[in-house]
Amino acid sequence: MKFQIRKFKAVFIGFCILFLQKINAQYLEGLTQVSDTSFTNNSAFKKAVKYFPNIALVPEMHFDDVAMKNDIVYCNHGKRKMKLDVFFNKNKKEKQTAIIIIHGGGWRSGSRSQHHQMAQKLASLGYVCFTPEYRLSTEALFPAAIYDLKASIRWVRENAEKYNVNPNQIVSLGFSAGGQLAAFMGVTGNMPLFEGEITKSKSQINAIVDIDGTLSFVHPESSETKETKNFGASTQWIGYRMKHNKQLWETASPLSYANASTPPTLFINSSIPKMHAGRDDFRKILSENEIYSEVHEFENSPHAFCLFSPWFEPTIHYIDQFLGKVFN
């Protein structure tokens, strides 16, 4: 009962968004319509290698049995075409688990090519991987990215036959901001408030893999609860300082919707506590509802650990192991 109340509360808060926007001025200066290219695998490496001199960027990967299709349009916003890339094993004939891989970059930067190495590797293990782009905060504020990723899930389900995908085994996986978005996909499946466009296809996913993505912007563990003078990445995406519209920050938090319908969830984390704010409370809700979850936390690791050796291969192993348990 308390979880139904939690879910109703979160939905009610969402319907209050438009009213609240009229009370406090929304921050729109970040909508530059110019791509922010500040976060890349290379820029993350240059930052991390200062403190972890033994790390290495994961090189490009190519496997003889993995095919790749680029620049597939999955939805449109007027003339704006939203694209994704697909990686699949050419030799697999039976239906496979689909993994939608969502890139990080503070909801403002990054690109869908960020995890092509991960997509290649997972595809070599028999998964079908999709790397969608989504509208960042230079282009549109929350919940635009949610609408886009829901559309990508529906597209995958609609094209399941074409890519040998099992429509009942669709996974949302993401790193950093992408981890938050992956969790959000899992807890708001088919919720009208966040669908953007209602179609016959469903947007629910069947498992979550959250790699160092926050579960709550308003949790005591979250760095966003500490007021700063700057408009950080979260503020630029949500469009308000927390003190001006805390309800909207709660609405954007996956923890607000965790309930008995949440899919099994894997958390792979760095050693930076603020990057997994709300994780333990999220897992508590899953445990109370007998929903499977795992946590793997790398000691003495940077936030972008999954982009580097020596953490890339163990990350792939944990993902493969978890999905094997969930779907077998």
N, C-alpha and C positions, 0 to 999 in steps of 0.2 A: 504493500500500500504506500509506504513512504517513498518508494521509487517512482510510483505513478504520480505522486504529488510533486516530486522533484522535476519530473519530465514536464508536467503541466505548468509548473512555475517557469521553467526555462522557455517554453513556447509562449506563455503569456508575456514574458519580458520581451521576447522578440517582437510581438505585436505592438509593444509600446515604443519601439524604436522611432518610428516616424514622429510620434508626439514629442519625444524627448529631443529630437533633432531641432525642433522649433524653439526649444527653450535656450539651448546653448549653441553658440556658433561652431560650426563644423570646420575642422582644419582641412583646407583644400589646397594649400600652397604646394603640397607634395605631389599633386596631380600635374606633373610637368609634361606628360605625354612623351617624354624622352627616356629611352631605356637606361637603366642604371646598371652598368657593367662592372661595378666595384667588387662584387663577390664572384670569384671563379675558383676552380680547383687550384690554379697556380697561386692566386692571391692568398688562399687559405694556407697553402703550403709555406709560402714565404713568411707568414705570420707564425705558424706553428713550429717551423724548423729552428727558430731562434731558441726555443725552450726544449725541443725534442730533436736533437741533432742527428739521431739515428733513423729517422723516418724517411720514407721515400714515397713519391706520388705513384699511384697505381698506373701502370702504362696502358695504352690502348690494347684491347684484346680482340682477337679474331679467331673463331673456331670454324673448322671446315663444315661442321654440321649445323651451324647457326646462320640463318638468313636474316637480313635486316631490310625493312622498308621505311623510308624517310618521308616526312612532310605530308602525312595523311591528314586531311581535314576532318575533324570530328564534330565541329559545330561552327556557326557563324554568328557574328554580331554586326549586322549590316554588312559592310565591306570587309570587316575584320575577320579573317579566317583563323580559327584556332586549330593548331596542328599537334600531332603526336608521331612518335616513331615506334615501330613494332620489331621485336626480336623473337624469333621462334626457331625451334629445332626442326630441321627439314626431314629428319628420319623418324619422328614420332607421329604415329598414325592415330593413336587413341586420344581421347579428350584429355587436355592438360589443365593444370591450375594456371590462372591468369594473375599476374602481379602488376598492378598499376604503381609505378615508381614516381614519387612526387619530390621534386628538387627543393633544396633550401635556398636561403639568401634573404632571410628577414622579411618575407612577403614583398620584397622590393627589388631584389636583384636575383642573380642566378639564372640558369637556363636548363632546358630539358636534357641537354647533352651532359649535364653534370654527372649523371649516373649511367652513362652508356657502358662503362666497364662492368658495373654491377649487372646491368641488363644482359650483356653478353655472357657473363659467367653463369648467371641463373638460367638463361636460355640453354646453355650447354648442359645443364643438369635436367632439362626437360620442362622448364616453365615457359610460358609465353609472357613476355614482358612488354609493357607499354609505358612510354615516357611522354606524358602530355605537358604542353605548356599551359599556363593559366595566367589570367590578367593580374599583374602585379600592382603595387600601390602607386606607381607612377602613372598608371592608366585608369584604375578604378579601385574604389575602396571596398572593404568588407560589406556585403558577402559575395561580391562578384567572383572571387576565386573559388568560392564554394560552388556557385552555380556552374562554373566551367568544369570543375572536377566531377561534379555529379553528372554533367553531360558526357564526360569521358567514360564514366562507368556505364551509363546507358548505352553508349556507342559500342563498348566492348561486349556487352550482353547482346546487342543487336547483331554484332558481327562474330558471335561465338562460333558459328558453324564454319565460317570462312577460315578462321585461325585455329581450329581444333581446340577451342576453349570449352571447358566444362562451366556452364553458366552458374552453377551452384558452388563454384570454387574460385571466387574472385577476391583478391587480396588488395588492400590499400597499404602501401609501404611508403614511408617518407623520412627524410632527414631534416632535422632542425625545424624551420618553419613548415617544411614538408611533412615532418613527423606530426606536428600539431594538426595539419590539414588531413593527414591520413587517419588520425584518431577521430577527427570531426566527421569524416566520411562514415566511419564505422558506427558512430553513436547517433547519427541523424538520417540513417537510410530511409528513403521514401517519405521523409517529413516534409509536408507541403511548403512550409515556411522557407525551406532551404533548397528547394528543387530548381527554382528559376523558371523552368518550363515543365509542365506536367504532361507526360506522355504515357503510352501504354507500357513502355519498358521501365523496369525497376532500377533504383539506384543503390539498393542495399549491397553491402559487401559481406564476405563470409569469414574474414580474419583481418586483423590489424597488425602491422609491424611498425612500431614507432621508434625511430632512431634519434634519440636526444631531442625530442620535440616536447614542448610544454603541454601539460594537460589542463592548466588553468592560468589565466592572467591575473586572477584575483586571489589566488591561494597565498597564504603567508610565506611560502617558500619561493614565490615568484619574484623575480627582480622587478617586474612592472609595478609592484606595490610600493616601491620606494620612489617617491616623487623626485623628479629631476627637472632642470630648467630646459633641457633639450627635448625636441620632439623625436623620440626614439623610433625604431622600426615598427614596434607594435602600435604606437600612437599614429604613425603615418598610415598604417593599414586600416586601423579602426576609425580614425578620423576625429577622435576626441581624446583629451587628457582624461585619465581615469576619474579624477575628482569632478569632472563636468558631466560624465555619463558612465558611471560604474556599471549600470545595468547592461549597457551594450558590451562592455568588456566581459561581463559574465556570460552574455549571450554567445560570444565568440569562443568560449572555453569548452572544450570537449567534456570536462568533468561535470558540467552542468546537466548533461544528458545521459550519463552512464546509468544503465539499468539492467533489468533482467534480459533484455534483448540485445545487449552489446555482444559482439562476436568475440571469440578467443583472441587474446592480445599478447604480442611479444614486445617487450621493451629491451632495447639494446642501448646502453648508456655510456657516456664518458664519466669521468670522475668529478664533473662540475655539477654540484647539487641543483643550482638554479635552472639547469637545462632539463630537468625532469620534475619540475614543480607539479605537485598534485598526483604523482604516480602512485604513491602508496595508498592514498585515499581511493583512487580509481580501482586499484587492485582489490581493495577491501570490498568494494561494491561487487566486483566480479566474483570474489570468493563467497560472499554471502548468497550469491545466486548460482553457485556451483558452476561457474564459467572458468575455463582453463586460462591461465596466464603464466608467463615466464618473465624473469628479469636476468639480464646478463650485463654486468657493469665492469668496464675495463679500468683497473687501477692506473693512476698516473697517466691519464690520456687527455688529449685536447678535444675540444668540442667537435671538430671535423675529423675525428679519428677514422670514420668509415671510408674516407677518401685516400687513406694512406696505408702503406705497409708499416708495421706488422699487424694491423688490426683488420685489414680488408678481408683476408681469408677466413679468420675466425667469425667475422660478421656474416659472411656467406654461409658458413657452416651452421651457425645458430638459426638463420632463416630457414635453411633447408631442413634441418632437424625439427624445428617447430612445426613447419607446414606438413611434414610427414606425420607427425603426431596428430595434428588437427584433422587432416583429410583422409588418413588411413585408419 
